[in-house]
Amino acid sequence: MFSIEIRRTFAVRQGLPKPVRDEKDFPPLMPAEGFRVTMRKAFSFEDDQLGERRWFVDTDALDESVNRCAERSASGVWPEVLDNRRGNEIRQIALI
């Protein structure tokens, strides 16, 4: 069995409004430099799963994809970077 793992560590900024914390003049929960996050992509495969080129996956393309994802995630505050999906209100309440 073979295993491949790609990791990227980067800073992200939460960015959701915190009206209760702001109203009470509480300090922010998020560090000024953001939260450090490690994104990990990993998988395992067997020798009989290799293709004609004896590859299971193009690791260069996977590496580029992980880089793009990490760069996008770190490019701004999350409400601007990620789709604003239903349920964010619950996450907002948890951060108050």
N, C-alpha and C positions, 0 to 999 in steps of 0.2 A: 504494500500500500504506500502511496505517495501522499504527501500533504503540502499544501501551499498556503501561506498566510501573508497578507499585506496589511500593514498598519500605517495610519497617519494620525498624528496628534496635532491638534490645532485649537485655537481659542474661538469660542462662540459667545455671542451676546444675546441675552434673552429678549429684551426690548418690549415686552408687553406692558401696558400701563398698569400702575399700581395706585389707584386713587385713594384707597384707605391709608396705605403707608405714607403717601404724599401728604394727605390731609393731616395726619398726626405727626408729620415731620420725622418719621422714622428713617433711619439710615437705609440705604439700598442693600438688598440681599446679594446682589451680583457684584463681584469684584470689578474694579474699574477696567482691568485688562480682559475681563470676560472669564468664562469657565473653560478650563482645559478639558478637551474631549478626545478620546482615542477611538477612531473608527477602525474596525477590524473586519476584513473579509478573509474567510478561510474555507477551505474545502479539501476533501480527500478523494482519491480515486485509485483504481486498480490498474495494473499493467494492461489488462485486456480492454480497457476503456480508451486507450490511446488511439488517435486517428492515424491516417496514412503517413503523416509527417512525424509520427511518434509523439504528438502533442495531445494533451487533454484540453488545454486552453492556451490561448495566446497571452502569456503573462505580461508582455509589453503593453498590449491593448488593455488588459485588466488594470495594470498599474496606472496608465493614463486616465482610465475611467475613475479610479479611486482618487487620483489627484484632482480631477475636475470636480468631483463631488465634495471633497474637502475644501477646495478653494471657494466653491459656491456657498457652502455652509458657513465659512468664515468671512464672507464678503460683506455682511451687514447684519442688522438685527433680524432675528428669526422670523418675525411676522412679515418682513419684507422679502425674505429669502424663500420661505416655505409657503405652500398654499395655506390660506386661512380656512381651516376646516372647522366644521361644527365640533364643539367640545373644547375649543380653546378657552371658553369662558370658565370651565371647571379648572383648567390649569392656572388661569389667572387668579382665581380665588385661592388656590393652594399656595401661591407666591406672595400673598398679602401678609 
